[in-house]
Amino acid sequence: MPLTKPTLHMHTLTRKVLGMMGVFGGVEVLNLLCSVVRTKLVAIWIGAAGVGLFGLFNAAIEMMCTLSQLGLRTSSVKDIASASGAERSLIIRVVRRCARWMALAGAVLTVVLSPILSRVTFGSLDYMWAFMALATVVALNCLVAGEGAVLQGLGRLKVIARASVYSVTVSLIVSLPIIYFLRINGVVPVIIVYSAVTATVYALVRERGVTDDSELTYRQTWEKAKGLIKLGAFLTISGFVTWAVSYIIMSYINHAGGESEMGYYQSGFTLSVRYAGIVFTALGMEYFPRISSVAQSGVKRLTVMLRHQSRVVLWVVTLLACCMAVAAPWIVRLLYSGDFMAVVPMVVLASPGLVLRGVSWTMAFVIIAKGDGRVYLLTELTSGIMCLVLNIAGYSLYGLPGVGFAFSVWYALYALIVWGVLRKRYGIHARVAVPVLVAVATVCAVVGLAYAAGVWSLS
C-alpha cells in the first residue's frame, strides 16, 4: 500500500531528525573525548592542582557568561526561526548588535568583579589578574552565542556542527604545547585559546547574507531587543534556579554523607544527566528552530509537530535508558573505576526518569517557542522545588539509590505539570500518554530483570 503524502512527510522528517541527532551526537561525543584527553594530560603534566584550577575557572566563567548573555542564544533562535524576509534580516542585525553590547558589558563586569571572584573562589586576591585576563573569554563567548543563535535560527545546523568540530579539534592541538611547556601557568592561556579559536571559527562561518547594521538606529535595536531580553531574563533566572537547587543538594549530601558520598553522587549525576544529555542536546539543535517556526501557526500544526517529536524522542531515549539500566556496572567501570560501583543502583533507578525527562523536555520547548517566559519560569521554579524536596527525602531515606528513584519521580511529576500547561493554556492535546506509559513500563521491566540478574551486585 503506497504511503500517503502526510505519512511520507513524517517519514522524511523522522529521517531528518535522526540524521541531525547522529551529526550532533557525534559532535558532542567528540567534545567529550577531547575534554577527557585534555583533562587526562593536565592531570599527568600538572596534577590535581591543574585539574582543580580548570574546574574553578571554568565554573566562574560559565556563571559570568550566563549573566552577560541573558539567554540570548535561546531567545533569539526562536525569533529568527519564526521570522522571514526583511524581518528576519532585521532581527539578525539586532542579535549581532546585542551580542557586541553584551560582550563589552560582560568583559567590564568580569574585570570589576575580579577581586570578588578571586576571593570567593580561592580565598585570596592572588588570582585577581587571572580573572581580569579571563574577561576576554566572557566577551568572546557572548559573540559566539550571537553567531550560534543566528546559524541555528536559520537552520544552518551542519555549519554549526562543522564549526564545533574545527573548534574543539584545533583548540586541543594548540593547547597541548601550552600545557606541556607552561604547566600550571598555562591554565588561563589555554582557556583563552579555546574561546579565541571558537570565536575565530564562528567568524569565518558566520552568515554573510545579511546587510550591515550601520543604518540600524538605537531605537530600532531597542524595540526589537526588548522581547529577546525579556524572554532571555526569564531563561536566565530559570537557569539560576536549576544551579541553586543543584548546589543545595550537593551541599546537603556532602554534609550528611561526607566527601566520598558527594563524589559518588556527582559521578552518578554526570552519568544520568550530563552524558545522557548529549542526546537531548543533539535533538534540540534541530527541534527548537523547527517548533519555533510553527509556534504561532495554529494549534493543529504545532500539535502534529509535538507528537511526532515526542515519539522520536521516546524511541531513542527508551533504548538509551534500557542500555543504562543493563550496562550501568560496565559503564561505571569504563568511565570511572571499580571503586565507584556504589553509584550503580542510583543510575539504574534513574533510567526510567530518562524517558520522562525526554518527553517533558519536548513539551517544555513549546513554552519557550511561544515566548511565554513567565509560565516557563513558574514551571521551572516548581520543578526546582520538587527536585530539591524529592532528592533530599530520597537520600535521607535510602541513600544514593533513593536519589535515583527521586530522579524518576521528579520527572514524572514535571511531565504532568508541563502536559497540563500545554493542555490548559495553549489547547494542545499531545496524546503521548500511552506511548510514554509503554516506554516507562519497558524500562522498568528491564530494571527488574537487571536486578533479578544481580546487575547491582556486580563488582
FIVOTI-587924 format. One record per residue (C-alpha): residue in three letters; y negated, z, x; residue number from 1. Coordinates in Angstrom, 3 decimals, always signed. Each point is the difference from the previous one (the first is absolute). Layout:
<nodes>
NODE  residuo         v         w         u  num
NODE      ALA         Y         Z         X  NUM
...
</nodes>
This chain:
<nodes>
NODE  residuo         v         w         u  num
NODE      MET    +0.000    +0.000    +0.000    1
NODE      PRO    -3.328    -1.066    +1.603    2
NODE      LEU    -2.599    +2.647    +0.707    3
NODE      THR    -3.045    +0.124    -2.266    4
NODE      LYS    -3.436    -0.308    +1.559    5
NODE      PRO    -0.858    +3.744    -0.246    6
NODE      THR    +3.400    +0.935    +1.448    7
NODE      LEU    -0.432    -2.478    +2.847    8
NODE      HIS    -3.442    +1.455    +0.681    9
NODE      MET    +1.459    +3.522    +0.178   10
NODE      HIS    +2.698    -1.137    +2.426   11
NODE      THR    -2.643    -1.662    +2.172   12
NODE      LEU    -2.138    +3.146    -0.108   13
NODE      THR    +2.985    +2.163    +0.909   14
NODE      ARG    +0.723    -2.158    +3.037   15
NODE      LYS    -3.657    +0.234    +1.004   16
NODE      VAL    -0.040    +3.792    -0.355   17
NODE      LEU    +3.211    +0.451    +1.970   18
NODE      GLY    -1.191    -2.504    +2.604   19
NODE      MET    -3.249    +1.895    +0.544   20
NODE      MET    +1.945    +3.249    +0.087   21
NODE      GLY    +2.159    -1.444    +2.758   22
NODE      VAL    -3.035    -1.150    +1.966   23
NODE      PHE    -1.943    +3.247    -0.223   24
NODE      GLY    +3.130    +2.102    +0.260   25
NODE      GLY    +0.627    -1.699    +3.333   26
NODE      VAL    -3.611    +0.612    +1.046   27
NODE      GLU    +0.261    +3.697    -0.894   28
NODE      VAL    +3.272    +0.315    +1.900   29
NODE      LEU    -1.638    -1.641    +3.036   30
NODE      ASN    -2.897    +2.452    -0.279   31
NODE      LEU    +2.482    +2.857    -0.141   32
NODE      LEU    +1.979    -1.266    +3.003   33
NODE      CYS    -3.142    -0.490    +2.100   34
NODE      SER    -1.137    +3.493    -0.946   35
NODE      VAL    +3.387    +1.425    +1.006   36
NODE      VAL    -0.119    -1.848    +3.348   37
NODE      ARG    -3.530    +1.184    +0.721   38
NODE      THR    +0.812    +3.595    -0.957   39
NODE      LYS    +3.166    -0.047    +2.108   40
NODE      LEU    -1.831    -1.282    +3.082   41
NODE      VAL    -2.844    +2.450    -0.518   42
NODE      ALA    +2.586    +2.793    -0.139   43
NODE      ILE    +1.585    -1.248    +3.248   44
NODE      TRP    -3.176    -0.756    +1.976   45
NODE      ILE    -2.292    +2.732    -1.330   46
NODE      GLY    +2.213    +2.499    -1.766   47
NODE      ALA    -0.363    +2.035    -3.148   48
NODE      ALA    -3.706    +0.527    +0.689   49
NODE      GLY    -0.625    -3.747    -0.272   50
NODE      VAL    +1.954    -0.306    -3.243   51
NODE      GLY    -1.939    +2.934    -1.410   52
NODE      LEU    -3.357    -1.493    +1.024   53
NODE      PHE    +0.848    -3.306    -1.663   54
NODE      GLY    +0.962    +1.798    -3.192   55
NODE      LEU    -3.102    +2.193    -0.109   56
NODE      PHE    -2.461    -2.785    +0.820   57
NODE      ASN    +1.590    -2.393    -2.493   58
NODE      ALA    -0.013    +2.639    -2.751   59
NODE      ALA    -3.712    +0.678    +0.551   60
NODE      ILE    -0.862    -3.702    +0.148   61
NODE      GLU    +2.014    -0.708    -3.149   62
NODE      MET    -2.003    +2.665    -1.818   63
NODE      MET    -3.322    -1.448    +1.203   64
NODE      CYS    +1.067    -3.537    -0.951   65
NODE      THR    +0.972    +1.172    -3.488   66
NODE      LEU    -3.405    +1.615    -0.468   67
NODE      SER    -1.879    -2.993    +1.417   68
NODE      GLN    +1.809    -2.757    -1.908   69
NODE      LEU    -0.240    +1.635    -3.443   70
NODE      GLY    +3.077    -1.863    -1.248   71
NODE      LEU    -1.624    -3.395    +0.735   72
NODE      ARG    +3.304    -1.670    +0.875   73
NODE      THR    +1.581    +0.699    -3.391   74
NODE      SER    -3.009    -0.208    -2.311   75
NODE      SER    -1.249    -3.306    +1.424   76
NODE      VAL    +3.438    -1.669    -0.160   77
NODE      LYS    -0.050    +0.563    -3.757   78
NODE      ASP    -3.425    -1.647    -0.452   79
NODE      ILE    +0.673    -2.933    +2.339   80
NODE      ALA    +3.363    -0.784    -1.600   81
NODE      SER    -1.402    +0.095    -3.552   82
NODE      ALA    -3.076    -2.175    +0.760   83
NODE      SER    -0.287    -3.729    +0.668   84
NODE      GLY    -2.429    -2.614    +1.261   85
NODE      ALA    -3.544    +1.075    +0.874   86
NODE      GLU    +0.622    +3.531    -1.304   87
NODE      ARG    +2.901    +0.468    +2.412   88
NODE      SER    -2.095    -1.315    +2.886   89
NODE      LEU    -2.757    +2.466    -0.865   90
NODE      ILE    +2.431    +2.927    -0.117   91
NODE      ILE    +1.450    -0.950    +3.390   92
NODE      ARG    -3.465    -0.059    +1.546   93
NODE      VAL    -0.753    +3.406    -1.527   94
NODE      VAL    +3.294    +1.425    +1.307   95
NODE      ARG    -0.748    -1.206    +3.524   96
NODE      ARG    -3.506    +1.438    -0.085   97
NODE      CYS    +1.322    +3.322    -1.345   98
NODE      ALA    +2.630    +0.038    +2.755   99
NODE      ARG    -2.737    -0.361    +2.635  100
NODE      TRP    -2.044    +2.785    -1.557  101
NODE      MET    +3.039    +2.257    -0.221  102
NODE      ALA    +0.918    -0.807    +3.604  103
NODE      LEU    -3.446    +1.084    +1.175  104
NODE      ALA    -0.041    +3.101    -2.213  105
NODE      GLY    +3.526    +0.967    +1.056  106
NODE      ALA    -0.785    -0.328    +3.700  107
NODE      VAL    -3.191    +2.066    -0.319  108
NODE      LEU    +1.774    +2.650    -2.079  109
NODE      THR    +2.796    +0.274    +2.571  110
NODE      VAL    -2.483    +0.404    +2.849  111
NODE      VAL    -1.953    +2.655    -1.916  112
NODE      LEU    +3.172    +1.891    -0.927  113
NODE      SER    +1.647    -0.369    +3.429  114
NODE      PRO    -0.736    +3.609    +1.058  115
NODE      ILE    +1.483    +1.303    -3.266  116
NODE      LEU    +3.011    -2.336    +0.234  117
NODE      SER    +0.655    +1.152    +3.557  118
NODE      ARG    -0.280    +3.674    -0.840  119
NODE      VAL    +2.087    -0.204    -3.185  120
NODE      THR    +2.683    -2.216    +1.550  121
NODE      PHE    +0.249    +1.532    +3.480  122
NODE      GLY    -1.851    +3.320    -0.253  123
NODE      SER    -2.653    -1.003    +2.556  124
NODE      LEU    -2.691    -2.586    +0.751  125
NODE      ASP    +2.026    -1.575    +2.816  126
NODE      TYR    +0.849    -3.099    -2.076  127
NODE      MET    -3.443    -0.602    -1.506  128
NODE      TRP    -0.615    -3.093    +2.164  129
NODE      ALA    +3.425    -1.349    -0.881  130
NODE      PHE    -0.855    +0.150    -3.702  131
NODE      MET    -3.319    -1.703    +0.708  132
NODE      ALA    +1.884    -2.839    +1.677  133
NODE      LEU    +2.395    -0.176    -2.947  134
NODE      ALA    -2.963    -0.673    -2.307  135
NODE      THR    +0.517    -3.657    +0.977  136
NODE      VAL    +3.489    +0.202    -1.526  137
NODE      VAL    -1.431    +1.204    -3.313  138
NODE      ALA    -2.496    -2.892    -0.010  139
NODE      LEU    +2.594    -2.632    +0.899  140
NODE      ASN    +2.447    +1.274    -2.614  141
NODE      CYS    -2.685    -0.309    -2.696  142
NODE      LEU    -0.572    -3.645    +0.958  143
NODE      VAL    +3.752    -0.673    -0.012  144
NODE      ALA    +0.308    +1.628    -3.442  145
NODE      GLY    -2.681    -2.348    -1.333  146
NODE      GLU    +1.605    -3.159    +1.380  147
NODE      GLY    +3.458    +1.189    -1.061  148
NODE      ALA    -1.255    +0.503    -3.548  149
NODE      VAL    -1.466    -3.512    -0.069  150
NODE      LEU    +3.240    -1.586    +1.192  151
NODE      GLN    +2.163    +2.045    -2.379  152
NODE      GLY    -2.291    -0.679    -2.957  153
NODE      LEU    +0.152    -3.729    +0.717  154
NODE      GLY    +3.784    +0.095    +0.261  155
NODE      ARG    +0.035    -0.902    +3.720  156
NODE      LEU    +2.993    +2.263    +0.492  157
NODE      LYS    +1.705    -2.005    +2.730  158
NODE      VAL    -3.234    +0.091    +1.985  159
NODE      ILE    -0.024    +3.805    -0.282  160
NODE      ALA    +3.636    +0.103    +1.113  161
NODE      ARG    -0.710    -2.164    +3.056  162
NODE      ALA    -3.073    +2.064    +0.845  163
NODE      SER    +2.044    +3.203    -0.180  164
NODE      VAL    +2.724    -1.416    +2.245  165
NODE      TYR    -2.499    -1.240    +2.597  166
NODE      SER    -1.966    +3.266    -0.103  167
NODE      VAL    +2.904    +2.372    +0.438  168
NODE      THR    +1.702    -2.140    +2.647  169
NODE      VAL    -3.061    -0.696    +2.149  170
NODE      SER    -1.288    +3.575    -0.246  171
NODE      LEU    +3.373    +1.361    +1.141  172
NODE      ILE    +0.102    -2.377    +2.987  173
NODE      VAL    -3.577    +0.855    +0.999  174
NODE      SER    +0.377    +3.744    -0.517  175
NODE      LEU    +3.116    +0.501    +2.127  176
NODE      PRO    -1.727    -0.528    +3.398  177
NODE      ILE    -2.831    +2.276    -1.112  178
NODE      ILE    +2.440    +2.787    -0.865  179
NODE      TYR    +1.991    -0.521    +3.204  180
NODE      PHE    -2.968    +0.060    +2.401  181
NODE      LEU    -2.407    +2.385    -1.757  182
NODE      ARG    +2.639    +2.268    -1.510  183
NODE      ILE    -1.635    +2.700    -2.159  184
NODE      ASN    -3.467    -1.449    +0.657  185
NODE      GLY    +1.144    -3.221    -1.618  186
NODE      VAL    +0.590    +1.453    -3.475  187
NODE      VAL    -3.518    -0.664    -1.308  188
NODE      PRO    -0.274    -3.489    +1.613  189
NODE      VAL    +3.332    -1.010    -1.562  190
NODE      ILE    -1.160    +1.003    -3.489  191
NODE      ILE    -3.212    -1.995    +0.525  192
NODE      VAL    +1.917    -3.011    +1.347  193
NODE      TYR    +2.259    -0.073    -3.045  194
NODE      SER    -2.974    -0.082    -2.376  195
NODE      ALA    -1.865    -2.540    +2.141  196
NODE      VAL    +2.993    -2.359    +0.111  197
NODE      THR    +0.501    +0.309    -3.772  198
NODE      ALA    -3.689    -0.648    -0.691  199
NODE      THR    +0.022    -3.027    +2.324  200
NODE      VAL    +3.054    -1.496    -1.698  201
NODE      TYR    -1.494    +0.476    -3.471  202
NODE      ALA    -3.269    -1.541    +1.184  203
NODE      LEU    +1.942    -3.082    +1.117  204
NODE      VAL    +1.944    -0.377    -3.256  205
NODE      ARG    -2.797    +0.988    -2.398  206
NODE      GLU    -0.650    -2.160    -3.054  207
NODE      ARG    -2.559    -2.666    +1.011  208
NODE      GLY    -0.658    -1.643    -3.360  209
NODE      VAL    -2.728    +2.446    -1.003  210
NODE      THR    -3.694    -0.645    +0.484  211
NODE      ASP    -2.061    +2.285    +2.187  212
NODE      ASP    -1.489    +3.062    -1.660  213
NODE      SER    -3.461    -0.381    +1.553  214
NODE      GLU    -1.470    -0.897    -3.406  215
NODE      LEU    +1.750    +2.888    -1.741  216
NODE      THR    -2.631    +2.525    -1.045  217
NODE      TYR    +0.485    +3.724    +0.243  218
NODE      ARG    -0.389    +0.274    -3.780  219
NODE      GLN    +2.833    -2.504    -0.517  220
NODE      THR    +2.109    +1.862    +2.533  221
NODE      TRP    -0.566    +3.324    -1.710  222
NODE      GLU    +0.684    -1.342    -3.501  223
NODE      LYS    +3.339    -1.405    +1.104  224
NODE      ALA    +0.847    +2.870    +2.337  225
NODE      LYS    -0.501    +2.731    -2.614  226
NODE      GLY    +3.273    -0.764    -1.747  227
NODE      LEU    +1.898    -0.236    +3.285  228
NODE      ILE    -1.396    +3.285    +1.265  229
NODE      LYS    +0.536    +1.796    -3.314  230
NODE      LEU    +3.675    -0.934    -0.229  231
NODE      GLY    +0.398    +0.497    +3.748  232
NODE      ALA    -1.410    +3.523    -0.271  233
NODE      PHE    +2.616    +0.903    -2.605  234
NODE      LEU    +2.722    -1.469    +2.233  235
NODE      THR    -1.337    +1.965    +2.974  236
NODE      ILE    +0.022    +3.260    -1.943  237
NODE      SER    +3.537    -0.770    -1.201  238
NODE      GLY    +1.070    -0.555    +3.594  239
NODE      PHE    -1.585    +3.288    +1.016  240
NODE      VAL    +1.897    +1.799    -2.786  241
NODE      THR    +3.259    -1.465    +1.315  242
NODE      TRP    -0.843    +1.060    +3.557  243
NODE      ALA    -0.991    +3.530    -1.104  244
NODE      VAL    +3.210    +0.492    -2.000  245
NODE      SER    +2.100    -1.183    +2.935  246
NODE      TYR    -1.869    +2.341    +2.359  247
NODE      ILE    +0.481    +3.018    -2.316  248
NODE      ILE    +3.728    -0.697    -0.388  249
NODE      MET    +0.488    -0.346    +3.763  250
NODE      SER    -1.965    +3.194    +0.610  251
NODE      TYR    +2.098    +1.880    -2.569  252
NODE      ILE    +3.313    -1.162    +1.490  253
NODE      ASN    -1.239    +0.803    +3.503  254
NODE      HIS    -0.958    +3.511    -1.140  255
NODE      ALA    +3.133    +0.629    -2.076  256
NODE      GLY    +2.637    -1.679    +2.171  257
NODE      GLY    -1.489    -0.307    +3.482  258
NODE      GLU    -0.767    -2.912    +2.311  259
NODE      SER    +3.570    -1.315    +0.118  260
NODE      GLU    +0.218    -0.160    -3.775  261
NODE      MET    -3.366    -1.705    -0.034  262
NODE      GLY    +1.319    -2.585    +2.463  263
NODE      TYR    +3.015    -0.670    -2.220  264
NODE      TYR    -2.240    -0.406    -3.040  265
NODE      GLN    -2.266    -2.434    +1.839  266
NODE      SER    +3.009    -2.042    +1.112  267
NODE      GLY    +1.401    -0.165    -3.533  268
NODE      PHE    -3.412    -0.857    -1.411  269
NODE      THR    -0.341    -2.840    +2.502  270
NODE      LEU    +3.392    -1.427    -0.958  271
NODE      SER    -0.450    +0.347    -3.768  272
NODE      VAL    -3.657    -0.970    -0.294  273
NODE      ARG    -1.395    -1.798    +3.034  274
NODE      TYR    +2.933    -2.140    +1.111  275
NODE      ALA    +0.940    -0.822    -3.596  276
NODE      GLY    -3.695    -0.695    -0.566  277
NODE      ILE    +0.385    -3.125    +2.145  278
NODE      VAL    +1.553    -1.670    -3.049  279
NODE      PHE    -2.882    +1.037    -2.271  280
NODE      THR    -2.605    -1.189    +2.505  281
NODE      ALA    +1.740    -3.357    +0.274  282
NODE      LEU    +0.236    -0.441    -3.784  283
NODE      GLY    -3.553    +1.203    -0.594  284
NODE      MET    -1.600    -2.609    +2.262  285
NODE      GLU    +0.963    -2.766    -2.431  286
NODE      TYR    +0.094    +1.973    -3.247  287
NODE      PHE    -3.427    +1.655    -0.004  288
NODE      PRO    -2.116    -3.193    +0.253  289
NODE      ARG    +2.227    -1.654    -2.614  290
NODE      ILE    -0.221    +2.849    -2.520  291
NODE      SER    -3.758    +0.257    +0.633  292
NODE      SER    -0.480    -3.683    -0.786  293
NODE      VAL    +1.442    +0.471    -3.513  294
NODE      ALA    -1.233    +3.548    -0.675  295
NODE      GLN    -2.729    -1.220    -2.350  296
NODE      SER    +1.965    -2.919    -1.468  297
NODE      GLY    +1.510    +1.847    -2.929  298
NODE      VAL    +2.806    +2.469    -0.577  299
NODE      LYS    +2.792    -2.544    -0.458  300
NODE      ARG    -0.372    -1.729    +3.349  301
NODE      LEU    -0.482    +3.290    +1.835  302
NODE      THR    +3.082    +1.469    -1.680  303
NODE      VAL    +2.191    -2.958    +0.960  304
NODE      MET    -1.158    +0.292    +3.624  305
NODE      LEU    +0.628    +3.747    +0.044  306
NODE      ARG    +3.495    -0.275    -1.484  307
NODE      HIS    +1.002    -2.667    +2.477  308
NODE      GLN    -1.291    +1.950    +2.995  309
NODE      SER    +1.659    +3.198    -1.239  310
NODE      ARG    +3.385    -1.696    -0.191  311
NODE      VAL    -0.334    -1.517    +3.473  312
NODE      VAL    -1.036    +3.366    +1.428  313
NODE      LEU    +2.927    +1.707    -1.737  314
NODE      TRP    +2.499    -2.443    +1.531  315
NODE      VAL    -1.344    +0.521    +3.496  316
NODE      VAL    -0.637    +3.751    -0.160  317
NODE      THR    +3.318    +0.833    -1.681  318
NODE      LEU    +1.830    -1.689    +2.862  319
NODE      LEU    -2.193    +1.847    +2.512  320
NODE      ALA    +0.581    +3.360    -1.728  321
NODE      CYS    +3.778    -0.516    -0.085  322
NODE      CYS    +0.005    -0.835    +3.700  323
NODE      MET    -2.085    +3.108    +0.744  324
NODE      ALA    +2.389    +2.187    -2.021  325
NODE      VAL    +3.122    -1.305    +1.743  326
NODE      ALA    -1.271    -0.582    +3.530  327
NODE      ALA    -2.359    +2.993    +0.335  328
NODE      PRO    +2.053    +1.762    +2.732  329
NODE      TRP    +0.189    -3.124    +2.127  330
NODE      ILE    -3.686    -0.815    -0.567  331
NODE      VAL    -0.971    +3.509    +1.081  332
NODE      ARG    +2.164    -0.267    +3.124  333
NODE      LEU    -1.453    -3.407    +0.839  334
NODE      LEU    -3.675    +0.880    -0.442  335
NODE      TYR    +0.154    +3.639    +1.108  336
NODE      SER    +3.114    +1.813    +1.249  337
NODE      GLY    +2.949    +2.056    -1.168  338
NODE      ASP    -2.241    +3.080    +0.063  339
NODE      PHE    -1.847    -1.337    -3.074  340
NODE      MET    +3.013    -0.141    -2.335  341
NODE      ALA    -1.583    +2.760    -2.094  342
NODE      VAL    -2.293    -2.643    -1.559  343
NODE      VAL    +2.914    -2.045    -1.413  344
NODE      PRO    +0.217    +1.860    -3.354  345
NODE      MET    -3.770    -0.343    -0.417  346
NODE      VAL    +0.146    -3.760    +0.585  347
NODE      VAL    +3.038    -0.467    -2.270  348
NODE      LEU    -1.502    +1.954    -2.906  349
NODE      ALA    -3.290    -1.867    +0.370  350
NODE      SER    +1.686    -3.407    -0.321  351
NODE      PRO    -0.158    -0.150    -3.847  352
NODE      GLY    -3.714    +0.713    +0.358  353
NODE      LEU    -0.424    -3.218    +1.974  354
NODE      VAL    +0.916    -1.991    -3.114  355
NODE      LEU    -2.452    +1.962    -2.135  356
NODE      ARG    -2.643    -0.310    +2.691  357
NODE      GLY    +0.443    -3.766    -0.001  358
NODE      VAL    -0.481    -0.467    -3.737  359
NODE      SER    -2.874    +2.514    -0.229  360
NODE      TRP    -1.682    -1.682    +2.977  361
NODE      THR    +0.246    -3.350    -1.794  362
NODE      MET    -1.619    +1.398    -3.144  363
NODE      ALA    -2.705    +1.951    +1.872  364
NODE      PHE    -1.277    -3.229    +1.578  365
NODE      VAL    -1.002    -1.140    -3.491  366
NODE      ILE    -2.450    +2.894    -0.296  367
NODE      ILE    -1.660    -0.994    +3.284  368
NODE      ALA    +0.019    -3.690    -0.961  369
NODE      LYS    -1.820    +0.992    -3.196  370
NODE      GLY    -2.630    +1.737    +2.133  371
NODE      ASP    +0.574    +3.248    -1.916  372
NODE      GLY    -0.860    +2.355    +2.846  373
NODE      ARG    -0.403    +3.194    -2.029  374
NODE      VAL    +3.371    -0.415    -1.713  375
NODE      TYR    +1.684    -0.774    +3.329  376
NODE      LEU    -1.561    +3.091    +1.584  377
NODE      LEU    +1.139    +2.146    -2.937  378
NODE      THR    +3.582    -1.283    +0.229  379
NODE      GLU    +0.071    +0.550    +3.767  380
NODE      LEU    -1.484    +3.480    -0.333  381
NODE      THR    +2.653    +0.879    -2.588  382
NODE      SER    +2.644    -1.487    +2.264  383
NODE      GLY    -1.272    +2.029    +2.951  384
NODE      ILE    +0.179    +3.267    -1.936  385
NODE      MET    +3.538    -0.791    -1.179  386
NODE      CYS    +1.038    -0.918    +3.541  387
NODE      LEU    -1.391    +3.244    +1.392  388
NODE      VAL    +1.608    +2.242    -2.625  389
NODE      LEU    +3.381    -1.762    +0.038  390
NODE      ASN    +0.297    -0.122    +3.800  391
NODE      ILE    -0.919    +3.650    +0.493  392
NODE      ALA    +2.334    +1.052    -2.818  393
NODE      GLY    +2.804    -2.251    +1.294  394
NODE      TYR    -0.281    +1.323    +3.547  395
NODE      SER    -0.269    +3.622    -1.159  396
NODE      LEU    +3.184    -0.290    -2.067  397
NODE      TYR    +2.222    -2.381    +1.975  398
NODE      GLY    -1.642    -0.746    +3.349  399
NODE      LEU    -0.163    -3.603    +1.239  400
NODE      PRO    +2.503    -1.318    -2.608  401
NODE      GLY    -2.344    +1.426    -2.628  402
NODE      VAL    -2.842    -2.068    +1.469  403
NODE      GLY    +2.098    -3.166    -0.368  404
NODE      PHE    +0.807    +0.836    -3.608  405
NODE      ALA    -3.673    +0.819    -0.651  406
NODE      PHE    -0.926    -3.457    +1.315  407
NODE      SER    +2.180    -1.678    -2.646  408
NODE      VAL    -1.234    +2.247    -2.840  409
NODE      TRP    -3.610    -0.549    +1.084  410
NODE      TYR    +0.248    -3.786    -0.208  411
NODE      ALA    +1.870    +0.189    -3.316  412
NODE      LEU    -2.946    +1.923    -1.479  413
NODE      TYR    -2.561    -2.240    +1.718  414
NODE      ALA    +1.701    -3.128    -1.375  415
NODE      LEU    -0.208    +1.452    -3.505  416
NODE      ILE    -3.700    +0.781    +0.445  417
NODE      VAL    -0.898    -3.484    +1.260  418
NODE      TRP    +2.145    -1.599    -2.720  419
NODE      GLY    -1.876    +2.047    -2.614  420
NODE      VAL    -3.379    -1.070    +1.436  421
NODE      LEU    +0.942    -3.673    -0.126  422
NODE      ARG    +1.334    +0.301    -3.534  423
NODE      LYS    -2.799    +2.081    -1.544  424
NODE      ARG    -3.036    -1.249    +1.916  425
NODE      TYR    +0.791    -3.686    +0.526  426
NODE      GLY    +2.611    -0.718    -2.667  427
NODE      ILE    +2.515    -1.127    +2.618  428
NODE      HIS    +3.657    +0.467    -0.973  429
NODE      ALA    +1.848    -0.356    +3.291  430
NODE      ARG    +3.494    +0.298    -1.544  431
NODE      VAL    +1.596    +1.003    +3.276  432
NODE      ALA    +1.636    +3.221    -1.247  433
NODE      VAL    +3.536    -1.424    -0.203  434
NODE      PRO    -0.050    -1.731    +3.425  435
NODE      VAL    -1.480    +3.155    +1.558  436
NODE      LEU    +2.628    +2.251    -1.564  437
NODE      VAL    +2.779    -2.338    +1.156  438
NODE      ALA    -1.455    -0.080    +3.534  439
NODE      VAL    -0.409    +3.776    +0.196  440
NODE      ALA    +3.505    +0.534    -1.417  441
NODE      THR    +1.397    -2.390    +2.618  442
NODE      VAL    -1.691    +1.862    +2.842  443
NODE      CYS    +1.072    +3.387    -1.396  444
NODE      ALA    +3.580    -1.253    -0.180  445
NODE      VAL    -0.204    -1.081    +3.633  446
NODE      VAL    -1.446    +3.408    +0.917  447
NODE      GLY    +2.900    +1.672    -1.805  448
NODE      LEU    +2.547    -2.158    +1.807  449
NODE      ALA    -1.728    +0.690    +3.320  450
NODE      TYR    +0.225    +3.733    -0.691  451
NODE      ALA    +3.670    -0.261    -1.023  452
NODE      ALA    +0.741    -1.936    +3.185  453
NODE      GLY    -1.573    +2.756    +2.093  454
NODE      VAL    -2.976    -2.041    +1.209  455
NODE      TRP    -2.244    +3.069    +0.075  456
NODE      SER    +2.360    +1.894    +2.266  457
NODE      LEU    +0.345    -2.753    +2.613  458
NODE      SER    -1.112    +1.179    +3.412  459
</nodes>
